Amino acid sequence: MRSYSRIELVLSLAFILAGCNLPAPLPVITPEMVIKSPTPIMTLTLLATEQPTLLPTASVPANWQTYTDQTYGFTFRYPAEGQIVSQQDHSARISLPFKPGTNLVEKFIDVAVTEDADPCLSQNPGVSQSQPLTVNGIQFLEESGADAGAGQFYEWLAYSTSKNNVCASLSFVLHSTNPDNYSTPPPLFDKPAESDIFAPILATFAWMNP
C-alpha cells in the first residue's frame, strides 16, 4: 500500500511540474478587437494629374499635298484638290474644294507671316472671339470673325503661332454670297460640313526646326 501511495505522490508531482512549463493559452481575438486594431490598413491612392486639352493628331489621306515655307521654317498639309492660287514672300492663298450648288462661292486658306509681331495675331477684320489653343504641343491663338460688304460675306477662323521672331497665321475662310442677289436663290451652304476640314489641316502644322 505504501508503494502505491508513493507512486501516486510521484506522479502527482510530475504532472504539477509539467503543467508549470506549458505555454500560456493564446488570447481570443474577437471581432471588436479586429475593428479597433490600432495598426492602420495601408491603401494606395492614385493622384490624378491635370493635362491640357489637346486636339488629336489628324490622320490625313496619303495623297494630301504639303505646303512648305523654307524661309520661315514651317509646313502643313492640305487636300489633294487644293491649289496655291497666289504666293508671295510673306503670304499665300490656297483654294480648298467645297460642295457646289449653294451660296458658297469660295473656300480657302490664307497663310500670313509677320516678323517681330507682339502679340502674334492674324490681320483679319471683324474679330469676334479669341482664345488660346494647344495642338500637338504647339500653342496657337484661335480667332474667329466675319466681314461683309456688297452682298459678299466672309466668315473666318484663324490660328496664329510664333517661334523666335516669326508669327505664322493660317486663316480658314468661307466666302459666301447673299442668296437674295440671285433671281433664283441658291440653297444655303452647310457651314459645319464645310468647316470639318479645318481641324485636320491645322493638326498637320509643324515647325521644321523644333
C-alpha positions in Angstrom: 0.0 0.0 0.0 2.8 2.3 0.9 4.4 1.7 -2.5 1.2 2.6 -4.4 0.9 5.8 -2.3 4.5 6.7 -3.0 3.9 6.2 -6.8 0.8 8.3 -6.8 2.6 11.1 -5.0 5.5 11.0 -7.5 3.1 11.1 -10.4 1.1 14.0 -9.0 4.3 16.0 -8.5 5.3 15.2 -12.1 2.0 16.4 -13.5 2.2 19.6 -11.4 5.8 20.3 -12.6 4.8 19.6 -16.3 1.9 22.0 -16.0 4.2 24.8 -15.0 6.1 24.5 -18.3 3.1 24.6 -20.6 2.8 27.7 -22.9 0.2 30.3 -21.9 -3.0 30.0 -23.9 -3.4 32.3 -26.9 -5.8 35.2 -26.4 -9.1 35.0 -28.1 -9.4 37.6 -30.9 -12.9 39.0 -31.0 -14.4 41.0 -34.0 -14.4 44.1 -31.8 -10.6 43.7 -31.3 -10.0 43.4 -35.0 -12.1 46.5 -35.8 -10.4 48.6 -33.1 -6.9 47.5 -34.1 -4.5 50.5 -33.8 -2.5 49.2 -36.8 -3.7 51.2 -39.9 -4.6 49.4 -43.1 -2.3 50.6 -45.9 -4.1 51.8 -49.0 -2.8 53.0 -52.4 -4.1 56.4 -53.6 -3.8 57.3 -57.2 -3.4 61.1 -57.7 -4.9 62.4 -60.9 -2.7 64.9 -62.8 -4.2 67.7 -64.8 -3.5 67.5 -68.5 -4.2 70.2 -71.1 -6.9 69.6 -73.5 -5.4 69.0 -76.9 -6.7 68.4 -80.3 -5.8 65.0 -81.6 -3.2 64.5 -84.3 -5.0 64.2 -87.6 -4.8 61.2 -89.7 -4.9 62.6 -93.2 -5.0 60.9 -96.6 -1.7 59.9 -98.1 -2.4 62.0 -101.3 -2.7 65.3 -99.4 -0.3 68.0 -100.6 2.4 69.6 -98.4 2.9 73.4 -98.1 6.4 74.3 -97.0 7.8 77.7 -96.2 11.5 77.2 -96.4 12.2 80.8 -95.4 10.3 80.8 -92.1 10.6 77.1 -91.4 7.1 75.7 -91.1 4.9 73.2 -93.0 1.4 71.8 -93.1 -0.7 69.6 -95.4 -3.9 70.2 -97.3 -6.3 68.3 -99.5 -5.1 67.0 -102.9 -7.7 69.1 -104.7 -6.4 72.3 -103.2 -4.4 74.7 -105.3 -2.0 77.5 -104.4 -3.6 80.5 -106.3 -1.1 83.1 -105.1 2.2 83.2 -103.2 4.5 86.0 -102.1 7.3 86.3 -99.6 5.1 86.7 -96.5 1.8 85.3 -97.7 0.0 82.7 -99.8 -3.6 81.6 -100.6 -4.6 78.0 -101.1 -8.1 77.3 -102.5 -9.9 74.3 -101.0 -12.6 72.1 -102.5 -16.2 72.6 -101.5 -19.7 71.4 -102.4 -21.1 73.3 -105.5 -24.7 74.5 -106.0 -25.0 76.6 -102.8 -24.4 80.2 -101.9 -20.8 79.3 -101.0 -18.6 80.6 -103.8 -15.1 80.1 -102.3 -13.2 78.3 -99.6 -9.5 78.9 -99.0 -6.6 79.2 -96.6 -4.7 82.5 -96.2 -1.2 82.0 -95.0 0.4 85.1 -93.5 3.8 85.6 -91.8 5.0 88.6 -89.9 8.3 89.2 -88.1 8.7 90.5 -84.6 4.9 90.6 -84.0 3.9 91.1 -80.4 1.4 89.8 -79.8 1.1 87.2 -82.6 -2.3 87.8 -84.2 -4.0 87.3 -87.6 -4.7 90.5 -89.6 -8.3 89.6 -90.4 -11.0 92.3 -89.9 -14.0 91.8 -87.7 -12.6 89.7 -84.8 -15.4 88.5 -82.5 -13.8 85.9 -80.4 -10.3 84.7 -79.4 -8.9 82.0 -77.2 -5.6 80.1 -76.7 -5.5 76.5 -78.1 -2.8 73.8 -78.0 -2.4 71.4 -80.9 0.2 68.7 -80.8 2.2 70.7 -78.3 2.1 74.0 -80.3 0.4 77.0 -78.7 -2.0 78.8 -81.0 -4.3 81.8 -80.6 -7.6 80.9 -82.2 -9.6 83.9 -83.5 -12.9 84.0 -85.3 -14.9 86.7 -87.0 -16.7 87.8 -90.1 -16.7 90.6 -92.7 -19.3 91.6 -95.2 -19.9 94.1 -98.0 -21.8 94.4 -101.3 -23.6 91.1 -100.8 -20.4 89.2 -100.0 -19.9 87.5 -96.7 -16.6 86.3 -95.3 -16.6 84.0 -92.3 -13.1 83.1 -91.0 -11.3 81.1 -88.4 -7.6 81.9 -87.8 -4.8 80.2 -85.9 -1.6 82.1 -85.1 1.6 80.8 -83.5 5.1 82.1 -83.1 8.6 80.8 -82.9 11.6 83.0 -82.2 10.7 86.2 -84.1 8.3 84.5 -86.6 4.5 84.8 -86.3 2.7 82.4 -88.7 -1.1 82.6 -89.2 -3.4 80.2 -91.0 -6.8 81.7 -91.8 -9.6 79.4 -93.0 -12.2 81.5 -94.9 -15.7 80.7 -96.2 -16.8 83.2 -98.8 -20.5 83.2 -99.5 -23.0 85.5 -101.2 -26.4 86.8 -100.3 -29.0 84.5 -101.8 -31.3 87.4 -102.4 -28.8 88.7 -105.0 -30.0 85.9 -107.4 -33.2 85.7 -109.3 -33.4 82.1 -108.2 -31.8 82.0 -104.7 -29.4 79.0 -104.2 -29.6 76.9 -101.1 -27.5 78.0 -98.1 -24.3 76.1 -97.7 -23.7 73.7 -94.8 -21.2 75.6 -92.6 -20.3 72.7 -90.2 -19.8 70.3 -93.1 -17.6 72.8 -95.0 -15.6 73.6 -91.8 -14.8 70.0 -90.9 -11.6 70.0 -92.9 -10.1 72.9 -91.0 -9.1 70.9 -87.8 -7.3 68.1 -89.7 -5.3 70.7 -91.7 -4.3 72.6 -88.6 -3.2 69.3 -86.9 -0.6 68.8 -89.6 1.1 72.2 -88.9 4.7 71.8 -87.7 7.8 73.9 -87.3 10.6 72.4 -89.4 13.3 73.0 -86.7 11.6 72.4 -83.4 
